């Protein structure tokens, strides 16, 4: 039987990735201490690999496809096919940032103040390129983790990844600059993607379903009825993914509207719709949106 060897990210992206697959219709389970998750698709074999290592294993063809960060593709200078850009991270549907940070009471205020200093980070190459771009000579040391604890005893500054900045603040560190933003990338081996039509089709189907789940995040569907005389006013205040679907009801004076909106807008939108004559308003969850 044909198999797609798929790398799933172990670590910070693991839980969110598994949840996305579940919403996309794939059930993945993992027994304790195993690195080979079960997936209810006999054409896929999953392997847990650190996102930091994923690009080079995909580039070499040991894995047909996998999930990693844009940051690790750049850091490892890997030549892979980027199938889709999936905007999610450890705790939210948003990019992460690699930032330059120093102690709150440090004299380091800009990148120029790093001359002759020591920087601790996991992304050595990204940091060196950043310093080169800014014409600054500094020592860059690889950090095996717990990077926030390094300044000021072990390093003068750090380059660290953050979603909210809360961990940096908790460790009394101040963000000086952002080196790059990174999102999760679904990547594939270039040759396999190009030459193997079966694997390419399988990868594209997975990508389609995962992207559909991400498209639906933070959105809900809205159904409502209104008299035709109110339709113009309701359409003027109704945001929509596309133009709302409008259907006539048995009563020729009434129509039904169906649309998709951002969930955060519901609490202010529904009272306005009600005021403009909307009735029978129903909010419902959206699992997938395919453009």
C-alpha positions in Angstrom: 0.0 0.0 0.0 1.2 3.5 -0.8 2.2 5.5 2.3 2.8 9.2 3.0 5.4 9.6 5.7 4.3 12.7 7.6 6.2 14.5 10.3 4.2 16.0 13.1 5.8 18.6 15.4 6.8 17.4 18.9 6.8 20.1 21.5 5.0 23.5 21.6 3.1 23.0 18.3 2.1 19.4 19.0 -1.2 19.9 20.8 -2.5 22.6 18.5 -1.5 20.5 15.4 -3.4 17.4 16.7 -6.5 19.6 17.4 -6.4 21.0 13.9 -6.2 17.5 12.4 -9.1 16.4 14.6 -11.3 19.3 13.4 -10.2 18.5 9.8 -11.6 15.0 10.2 -8.5 13.0 11.1 -8.3 11.2 14.5 -4.8 11.1 15.9 -3.9 9.3 19.1 -0.5 8.8 20.8 0.4 6.4 23.5 2.8 7.4 26.3 6.5 7.6 25.2 5.7 6.7 21.6 6.9 8.7 18.7 4.6 7.1 16.2 1.1 8.5 16.5 -1.8 6.5 15.2 -3.9 8.2 12.5 -7.2 6.8 11.1 -5.9 7.0 7.6 -4.1 3.9 6.5 -2.3 5.9 3.7 -0.5 8.1 6.3 2.3 7.1 8.6 3.0 9.7 11.3 6.3 10.4 13.1 6.8 12.9 15.9 9.9 15.1 15.2 11.0 18.4 16.7 10.0 21.4 14.6 13.6 22.5 14.7 14.7 19.3 12.9 11.7 18.9 10.5 13.0 21.0 7.6 16.2 19.0 7.1 14.5 15.6 7.3 11.9 16.7 4.8 14.7 18.2 2.5 16.5 14.8 2.6 13.4 12.9 1.8 13.3 10.9 5.1 9.9 12.5 5.6 7.6 13.2 2.6 6.0 16.2 4.4 5.8 17.8 7.8 5.0 20.8 9.9 7.5 23.4 11.1 8.0 27.1 11.6 9.1 29.5 8.9 11.8 30.4 11.4 13.3 26.9 11.3 13.3 26.8 7.5 15.3 30.0 7.5 17.5 29.0 10.4 18.5 25.6 8.8 18.6 27.1 5.2 16.5 24.1 4.1 15.3 23.7 0.5 11.7 22.5 0.8 8.4 23.0 -0.9 6.1 25.2 1.2 2.6 23.7 0.6 0.7 26.1 2.8 1.1 28.8 5.4 -0.9 27.8 8.5 -1.2 30.7 10.9 -1.2 29.1 14.3 1.1 28.7 17.2 1.2 27.1 20.7 -1.6 29.1 22.2 -3.4 30.9 19.4 -4.1 31.5 15.8 -1.4 34.1 15.3 2.2 34.4 14.3 5.0 34.3 16.8 7.9 36.8 16.9 11.6 36.4 17.4 12.6 39.4 19.4 15.8 40.9 20.8 15.5 41.5 24.5 17.7 42.7 27.4 17.2 43.3 31.1 14.9 46.2 32.0 17.7 48.0 33.7 20.2 47.3 30.9 22.0 50.1 29.0 21.2 48.3 25.8 18.5 50.3 24.1 19.1 49.5 20.4 20.8 46.9 18.3 23.8 49.2 18.0 24.4 48.9 21.7 25.2 45.2 21.2 28.7 45.9 19.9 31.1 43.6 21.7 28.3 42.0 23.7 27.1 38.4 24.1 23.7 37.3 22.8 22.1 33.9 23.7 19.6 32.3 21.4 18.4 29.1 19.7 18.4 30.8 16.3 22.1 31.5 15.8 22.0 32.0 12.0 19.0 34.3 12.1 20.6 36.4 14.8 24.0 36.5 13.0 22.2 37.7 9.8 20.3 40.3 11.8 23.6 41.6 13.3 25.3 41.6 9.9 22.4 43.6 8.4 22.8 46.2 11.1 26.6 46.2 10.8 27.1 45.1 14.5 29.9 42.8 15.8 28.7 40.7 18.7 29.2 37.2 20.0 26.2 34.8 19.4 26.0 31.8 21.7 23.6 28.8 21.1 21.1 28.4 23.9 19.7 24.9 24.8 16.7 26.4 26.4 15.6 28.5 29.4 17.0 31.4 27.4 15.2 34.1 29.5 17.4 33.3 32.5 20.6 34.0 30.6 20.8 37.8 31.1 22.6 39.4 32.7 24.8 36.7 34.3 25.3 34.5 31.2 24.6 36.9 28.4 24.0 40.6 27.8 20.9 40.0 25.7 18.8 37.3 24.1 16.9 36.6 20.9 13.9 34.6 21.9 10.5 33.6 20.5 7.3 35.0 22.0 3.6 35.1 21.3 2.5 37.7 23.9 5.7 38.9 25.5 4.4 37.9 29.0 7.2 35.4 29.7 9.8 38.1 28.9 8.1 40.6 31.2 7.9 38.0 34.0 11.6 37.6 33.7 12.2 41.4 33.8 13.3 41.6 30.2 12.5 44.4 27.8 11.9 43.9 24.0 14.2 46.0 21.9 13.5 44.9 18.4 11.7 42.3 16.4 13.9 40.2 14.1 11.1 38.3 12.3 7.6 36.9 12.5 7.0 33.2 12.0 4.0 31.1 11.2 3.6 27.3 10.9 4.4 26.0 7.5 3.2 22.7 5.9 6.2 21.6 3.9 7.1 18.8 1.5 10.1 17.3 -0.1 10.6 19.1 -3.4 11.3 16.1 -5.5 8.5 13.9 -4.1 6.0 16.7 -4.5 7.1 17.3 -8.1 7.6 13.7 -9.3 5.1 11.7 -7.2 1.6 12.6 -8.3 0.0 10.3 -5.6 1.9 12.0 -2.8 1.3 15.4 -4.1 -2.4 14.8 -4.3 -2.5 13.4 -0.8 -0.5 16.3 0.6 -2.8 18.9 -1.1 -5.9 17.2 0.3 -4.5 17.4 3.8 -3.5 21.0 3.2 -7.0 21.9 1.9 -8.7 20.5 5.0 -6.3 22.1 7.5 -6.6 25.4 5.8 -10.3 25.1 5.9 -10.3 24.7 9.7 -8.0 27.7 10.1 -10.2 29.8 7.9 -13.1 29.0 10.2 -11.4 30.0 13.4 -13.1 32.8 15.2 -16.0 32.9 12.7 -19.6 31.9 13.1 -22.6 31.6 10.9 -25.6 33.9 11.2 -29.2 33.2 10.1 -32.0 35.8 10.2 -35.3 36.7 8.8 -36.5 40.2 7.8 -39.1 42.0 5.9 -38.0 43.1 2.4 -38.5 46.7 3.4 -35.7 46.4 6.0 -33.3 44.6 3.7 -31.3 47.6 2.5 -30.6 48.8 6.1 -29.7 45.3 7.3 -27.3 44.7 4.4 -25.6 48.0 5.1 -24.6 46.9 8.6 -24.0 43.2 7.9 -20.3 42.3 7.4 -19.9 39.1 5.4 -17.3 36.7 4.2 -18.9 36.9 0.8 -22.2 38.6 -0.2 -24.9 37.2 2.1 -27.2 34.4 0.8 -30.7 35.7 0.5 -33.7 33.5 0.0 -37.4 34.3 -0.3 -39.8 32.8 2.3 -43.3 31.6 1.7 -44.6 35.0 2.8 -43.5 37.2 -0.2 -42.9 40.1 2.1 -40.1 38.3 4.0 -36.6 37.0 3.1 -34.0 34.9 5.0 -30.3 35.8 5.1 -27.4 33.5 5.8 -23.9 34.8 6.3 -20.5 34.3 8.0 -19.0 36.9 10.4 -16.2 37.3 12.9 -17.4 36.0 16.3 -16.1 39.0 18.2 -18.6 41.2 16.2 -21.7 39.3 17.2 -22.3 41.0 20.5 -22.6 44.4 19.0 -24.1 43.3 15.6 -27.1 41.3 16.9 -28.7 44.2 18.8 -28.3 46.4 15.7 -29.9 43.8 13.5 -32.8 43.4 15.9 -33.3 47.2 15.9 -33.4 47.2 12.1 -36.2 44.6 12.0 -34.3 41.3 11.9 -36.0 38.4 13.7 -35.4 34.6 14.1 -31.7 35.4 14.5 -29.6 32.2 14.9 -25.9 32.0 15.5 -24.2 28.7 14.7 -20.6 27.3 14.8 -18.5 27.0 11.7 -16.0 24.0 11.4 -14.5 24.6 8.0 -14.5 27.3 5.3 -13.1 26.5 1.9 -12.5 29.4 -0.4 
